[in-house]
Amino acid sequence: LFQEGEKEHRALLRPRPIVLDRSWYFRTLLPALAQELVGFLGPRTPVPEGELLDFLGLARRCGATLRRLPDAETKLVTLARQLLHCVLPHLLSLRHRVRYGLLPEDDPASTT
């Protein structure tokens, strides 16, 4: 998917994967990532796969099974959704390591 995004100038692969267009992330990358996460969470929760995919993906629907989950499983599924919708788009759109806090902005080594 990133190679297709790079051809469309919506993502970069070098020096690391970077999303240039957030709408591309939500339209193209999010459904694939949600499907992978459903494969991981499926055996760990009693939620039907379709309902879990609706919750994690763009539909953002909370089905009846999700409303009845125990606290620990609810937190796990909610964390997965937050990772897909907030954390990953933010991290994948950062272009420079200084913004991660790895190097101070006034570090002379960062300019060489």
Secondary structure, 3 states (H helix, E strand, C coil): CHHHHHHCCCEECCCCCEECCHHHHHHHHHHHHHHHHHHHHHHHCCCCHHHHHHHHCCCCCCCHHHHCCCHHHHHHHHHHHHHHHHHHHHHHHCCCHHHHCCCCCCCHHHHC
